[in-house]
Each structure stands twice: as structure tokens, then as C-alpha cells.
Amino acid sequence: MNTPSLYQRLVDAGVQIESHYSDLHFPVTEASNIILAEYAADWTEEFGMTYNIPWMCPTFLNKVEGGLWRSAAGAYEPFWGASKKEVAISNETRDKG
């Protein structure tokens, strides 16, 4: 994609992000909704297909952080630069804590 990724847009805006392996998780807020809508519009224009937000970035109740969050499968970019072992250890440590 020639435009900034969803991950990069959220980081640049200072939105809290979490992950589970390659899945990007972020809270549903006014700011994150605007960022997601802009990203979806750019994605739709670039690929010529509709970025279906409820399907591609569904909400869930975050029992750890609290509140309603979204999950974007495969969108946590640091996962793709780290070894799978490093990510597994990080997730394992977080899940125990």
C-alpha cells in the first residue's frame, strides 16, 4: 500500500495499541474510528474493493484493558519483523501476567 498502514496511522496518532501475535488490537475511540474510516477509504480506493470494517476489523470486549476494542488480523507490523520465537515469548509472558 502506498499510503500509511493502519498500524502506522494509529501509532502516529498516539492511539494505544496491543497485539496478539500478528493481530493488531486498539480501543474503539472517536480518534481510532476516524483513523479506521480514513484508512478504509484509502484501502478501498487503492484496491478497488470495499474495506468492510465490521468484517475486517471486528470489535471485541477487552477483559484485560477494559472497554470495546477492535482486532485487525495480521496488521501488527512489528510481528513481521520479529522472529516468531520472540513474539511467542512476549505473548506468553503477557498472558501469564
N, CA, C and O of each residue as an XYZ file, in Angstrom:
388
protein
N       0.848     -1.181      0.000
C       0.000      0.000      0.000
C       0.889      1.238      0.000
O       1.864      1.310      0.748
N       0.555      2.192     -0.824
C       1.358      3.399     -0.930
C       1.065      4.402      0.182
O       1.885      5.276      0.462
N      -0.089      4.280      0.808
C      -0.449      5.169      1.903
C      -0.054      4.506      3.214
O       0.193      3.300      3.234
N       0.014      5.260      4.312
C       0.410      4.659      5.590
C      -0.527      3.524      6.004
O      -1.732      3.563      5.754
N       0.055      2.531      6.633
C      -0.713      1.389      7.117
C      -1.606      1.800      8.284
O      -1.422      2.864      8.876
N      -2.560      0.956      8.600
C      -3.415      1.201      9.759
C      -2.565      1.270     11.020
O      -2.762      2.154     11.854
N      -1.630      0.353     11.162
C      -0.730      0.348     12.319
C       0.001      1.686     12.439
O       0.013      2.294     13.510
N       0.608      2.143     11.345
C       1.383      3.376     11.384
C       0.514      4.579     11.704
O       0.938      5.464     12.446
N      -0.683      4.626     11.164
C      -1.592      5.734     11.442
C      -1.958      5.782     12.926
O      -1.986      6.855     13.529
N      -2.235      4.627     13.503
C      -2.600      4.577     14.925
C      -1.420      4.983     15.803
O      -1.589      5.734     16.764
N      -0.229      4.490     15.478
C       0.977      4.851     16.235
C       1.225      6.355     16.134
O       1.474      7.016     17.142
N       1.157      6.891     14.924
C       1.403      8.327     14.720
C       0.416      9.189     15.503
O       0.765     10.284     15.944
N      -0.807      8.706     15.676
C      -1.830      9.463     16.400
C      -1.768      9.241     17.908
O      -2.507      9.878     18.658
N      -0.895      8.347     18.356
C      -0.760      8.092     19.789
C      -1.860      7.215     20.360
O      -2.095      7.226     21.569
N      -2.540      6.456     19.507
C      -3.592      5.550     19.970
C      -2.928      4.341     20.648
O      -1.941      3.805     20.145
N      -3.468      3.929     21.768
C      -2.954      2.755     22.464
C      -3.131      1.531     21.578
O      -4.212      1.299     21.036
N      -2.069      0.754     21.434
C      -2.175     -0.474     20.671
C      -1.646     -1.640     21.477
O      -0.748     -1.492     22.306
N      -2.207     -2.780     21.223
C      -1.771     -4.041     21.804
C      -1.751     -5.046     20.662
O      -2.157     -4.731     19.543
N      -1.283     -6.247     20.943
C      -1.269     -7.255     19.894
C      -1.439     -8.642     20.490
O      -1.221     -8.875     21.679
N      -1.829     -9.530     19.630
C      -1.790    -10.967     19.914
C      -1.194    -11.585     18.673
O      -1.861    -11.734     17.649
N       0.096    -11.949     18.780
C       0.861    -12.389     17.629
C       0.762    -11.328     16.537
O       1.163    -10.188     16.775
N       0.246    -11.649     15.350
C       0.230    -10.661     14.262
C      -1.022     -9.792     14.257
O      -1.144     -8.894     13.424
N      -1.945    -10.044     15.166
C      -3.191     -9.274     15.196
C      -3.018     -7.976     15.976
O      -2.514     -7.976     17.099
N      -3.437     -6.888     15.378
C      -3.368     -5.558     15.972
C      -4.660     -5.293     16.741
O      -5.752     -5.457     16.196
N      -4.543     -4.890     17.982
C      -5.703     -4.557     18.804
C      -5.598     -3.099     19.233
O      -4.524     -2.624     19.600
N      -6.729     -2.393     19.183
C      -6.749     -0.995     19.611
C      -8.149     -0.642     20.102
O      -9.132     -1.211     19.627
N      -8.252      0.304     21.062
C      -9.559      0.646     21.620
C     -10.437      1.406     20.627
O      -9.948      2.131     19.761
N     -11.733      1.218     20.779
C     -12.696      1.962     19.975
C     -12.869      3.331     20.632
O     -13.437      3.445     21.719
N     -12.373      4.356     19.961
C     -12.487      5.740     20.430
C     -12.876      6.603     19.235
O     -12.875      6.140     18.094
N     -13.199      7.831     19.504
C     -13.520      8.743     18.402
C     -12.323      8.853     17.454
O     -12.481      8.811     16.234
N     -11.123      8.994     18.029
C      -9.923      9.122     17.201
C      -9.656      7.865     16.385
O      -9.366      7.950     15.192
N      -9.753      6.690     17.022
C      -9.465      5.460     16.280
C     -10.527      5.188     15.222
O     -10.216      4.628     14.171
N     -11.773      5.573     15.479
C     -12.831      5.406     14.472
C     -12.565      6.265     13.238
O     -12.778      5.820     12.110
N     -12.102      7.491     13.453
C     -11.778      8.383     12.335
C     -10.603      7.814     11.535
O     -10.640      7.773     10.305
N      -9.568      7.380     12.246
C      -8.393      6.807     11.578
C      -8.790      5.577     10.770
O      -8.367      5.426      9.624
N      -9.591      4.705     11.352
C     -10.024      3.493     10.662
C     -10.869      3.827      9.434
O     -10.697      3.212      8.382
N     -11.766      4.783      9.556
C     -12.604      5.175      8.417
C     -11.751      5.748      7.279
O     -11.989      5.444      6.110
N     -10.763      6.573      7.621
C      -9.879      7.140      6.597
C      -9.035      6.047      5.948
O      -8.843      6.037      4.733
N      -8.531      5.124      6.777
C      -7.746      4.007      6.241
C      -8.601      3.147      5.307
O      -8.155      2.759      4.227
N      -9.837      2.853      5.734
C     -10.743      2.031      4.922
C     -11.026      2.702      3.579
O     -11.063      2.032      2.546
N     -11.224      4.009      3.589
C     -11.480      4.745      2.341
C     -10.264      4.682      1.420
O     -10.410      4.458      0.219
N      -9.066      4.877      1.972
C      -7.842      4.810      1.172
C      -7.627      3.400      0.620
O      -7.252      3.235     -0.541
N      -7.865      2.392      1.447
C      -7.705      0.999      1.041
C      -8.674      0.656     -0.080
O      -8.300      0.016     -1.063
N      -9.917      1.085      0.075
C     -10.949      0.831     -0.928
C     -10.566      1.471     -2.264
O     -10.716      0.858     -3.321
N     -10.074      2.699     -2.207
C      -9.663      3.401     -3.432
C      -8.482      2.704     -4.087
O      -8.454      2.535     -5.306
N      -7.503      2.298     -3.279
C      -6.300      1.693     -3.840
C      -6.562      0.311     -4.441
O      -6.032     -0.011     -5.504
N      -7.367     -0.499     -3.773
C      -7.561     -1.880     -4.225
C      -8.847     -2.104     -5.010
O      -9.041     -3.172     -5.588
N      -9.722     -1.110     -5.035
C     -10.938     -1.237     -5.814
C     -11.958     -2.196     -5.223
O     -12.880     -2.642     -5.907
N     -11.784     -2.506     -3.949
C     -12.726     -3.371     -3.225
C     -13.066     -2.673     -1.916
O     -12.250     -1.923     -1.382
N     -14.243     -2.910     -1.407
C     -14.666     -2.267     -0.166
C     -13.952     -2.871      1.031
O     -13.924     -4.090      1.195
N     -13.375     -2.014      1.869
C     -12.805     -2.445      3.147
C     -13.975     -2.498      4.114
O     -14.406     -1.467      4.631
N     -14.483     -3.683      4.358
C     -15.650     -3.894      5.211
C     -15.189     -3.885      6.670
O     -14.684     -4.891      7.169
N     -15.363     -2.753      7.349
C     -14.840     -2.587      8.708
C     -15.357     -3.657      9.675
O     -14.544     -4.246     10.388
N     -16.660     -3.939      9.740
C     -17.111     -4.962     10.700
C     -16.502     -6.346     10.434
O     -16.294     -7.123     11.365
N     -16.222     -6.647      9.176
C     -15.664     -7.946      8.830
C     -14.146     -7.969      9.007
O     -13.601     -8.932      9.547
N     -13.462     -6.921      8.557
C     -12.000     -6.908      8.548
C     -11.388     -6.366      9.831
O     -10.192     -6.534     10.071
N     -12.194     -5.725     10.645
C     -11.685     -5.129     11.884
C     -12.792     -5.186     12.947
O     -13.272     -4.146     13.399
N     -13.198     -6.406     13.345
C     -14.327     -6.548     14.268
C     -14.017     -6.050     15.674
O     -12.857     -5.924     16.069
N     -15.077     -5.773     16.414
C     -14.928     -5.333     17.808
C     -14.984     -6.531     18.743
O     -15.523     -7.587     18.410
N     -14.407     -6.334     19.928
C     -14.472     -7.330     20.992
C     -14.367     -6.621     22.333
O     -13.873     -5.496     22.404
N     -14.820     -7.261     23.378
C     -14.711     -6.711     24.727
C     -13.370     -7.130     25.300
O     -13.118     -8.317     25.505
N     -12.511     -6.155     25.559
C     -11.188     -6.423     26.102
C     -11.304     -6.588     27.614
O     -11.527     -5.612     28.331
N     -11.156     -7.795     28.090
C     -11.313     -8.086     29.517
C     -10.082     -7.707     30.323
O     -10.153     -7.633     31.550
N      -8.963     -7.467     29.670
C      -7.736     -7.074     30.363
C      -7.654     -5.559     30.491
O      -7.526     -5.029     31.595
N      -7.728     -4.864     29.356
C      -7.618     -3.405     29.340
C      -8.956     -2.734     29.635
O      -9.001     -1.594     30.099
N     -10.040     -3.451     29.362
C     -11.381     -2.903     29.565
C     -11.886     -2.185     28.332
O     -11.110     -1.600     27.577
N     -13.181     -2.233     28.138
C     -13.813     -1.497     27.054
C     -13.879     -2.259     25.748
O     -13.444     -3.406     25.643
N     -14.435     -1.587     24.761
C     -14.603     -2.145     23.429
C     -13.357     -1.859     22.599
O     -12.893     -0.720     22.535
N     -12.823     -2.888     21.969
C     -11.616     -2.780     21.153
C     -11.882     -3.356     19.783
O     -12.907     -4.000     19.561
N     -10.958     -3.126     18.856
C     -11.014     -3.714     17.519
C      -9.793     -4.611     17.313
O      -8.740     -4.408     17.919
N      -9.962     -5.590     16.457
C      -8.883     -6.511     16.105
C      -8.706     -6.521     14.597
O      -9.638     -6.831     13.855
N      -7.507     -6.181     14.148
C      -7.183     -6.200     12.716
C      -6.186     -7.328     12.479
O      -5.011     -7.220     12.829
N      -6.668     -8.398     11.887
C      -5.835     -9.589     11.675
C      -4.627     -9.271     10.793
O      -4.755     -8.682      9.720
N      -3.459     -9.677     11.275
C      -2.230     -9.528     10.512
C      -1.688     -8.126     10.399
O      -0.722     -7.906      9.669
N      -2.278     -7.157     11.101
C      -1.897     -5.753     10.927
C      -0.865     -5.246     11.934
O      -0.470     -4.081     11.873
N      -0.421     -6.108     12.867
C       0.584     -5.673     13.845
C       1.962     -5.820     13.201
O       2.558     -6.896     13.237
N       2.455     -4.747     12.619
C       3.667     -4.779     11.808
C       4.924     -5.263     12.528
O       5.729     -5.948     11.898
N       5.146     -4.949     13.818
C       6.356     -5.465     14.466
C       6.448     -6.992     14.463
O       7.547     -7.543     14.512
N       5.323     -7.669     14.408
C       5.341     -9.134     14.354
C       6.118     -9.626     13.145
O       6.865    -10.601     13.231
N       5.942     -8.964     12.045
C       6.543     -9.427     10.802
C       8.038     -9.154     10.749
O       8.741     -9.730      9.919
N       8.535     -8.282     11.625
C       9.970     -8.022     11.689
C      10.666     -8.822     12.776
O      11.884     -8.996     12.735
N       9.912     -9.306     13.739
C      10.474    -10.085     14.847
C      10.405    -11.569     14.510
O       9.608    -12.007     13.680
N      11.256    -12.316     15.173
C      11.165    -13.766     14.978
C       9.916    -14.278     15.682
O       9.463    -13.687     16.663
N       9.369    -15.360     15.191
C       8.177    -15.927     15.804
C       8.451    -16.347     17.249
O       7.553    -16.294     18.089
N       9.669    -16.757     17.539
C      10.031    -17.149     18.910
C       9.949    -15.942     19.842
O       9.409    -16.046     20.943
N      10.480    -14.799     19.410
C      10.431    -13.582     20.234
C       8.993    -13.169     20.518
O       8.667    -12.797     21.646
N       8.142    -13.229     19.521
C       6.744    -12.850     19.691
C       6.027    -13.828     20.605
O       5.228    -13.415     21.446
N       6.299    -15.118     20.454
C       5.673    -16.136     21.297
C       6.057    -15.935     22.757
O       5.209    -16.055     23.641
N       7.315    -15.632     23.018
C       7.769    -15.388     24.390
C       7.093    -14.151     24.953
O       6.649    -14.156     26.101
N       7.010    -13.091     24.159
C       6.351    -11.860     24.590
C       4.882    -12.111     24.926
O       4.400    -11.656     25.963
N       4.175    -12.821     24.069
C       2.754    -13.112     24.306
C       2.574    -14.040     25.504
O       1.638    -13.873     26.286
N       3.463    -15.012     25.649
C       3.390    -15.941     26.764
C       3.585    -15.213     28.085
O       2.864    -15.469     29.049
N       4.547    -14.316     28.133
C       4.820    -13.528     29.330
C       3.619    -12.647     29.669
O       3.208    -12.576     30.827
N       3.058    -11.976     28.665
C       1.905    -11.111     28.876
C       0.710    -11.912     29.374
O       0.013    -11.481     30.293
N       0.466    -13.075     28.773
C      -0.696    -13.887     29.137
C      -0.606    -14.422     30.565
O      -1.634    -14.650     31.203
N       0.614    -14.625     31.074
C       0.789    -15.121     32.447
C       0.588    -14.006     33.475
O       0.154    -14.248     34.602
N       0.917    -12.770     33.054
C       0.948    -11.634     33.969
C      -0.361    -11.145     34.365
O      -0.456    -10.190     35.134
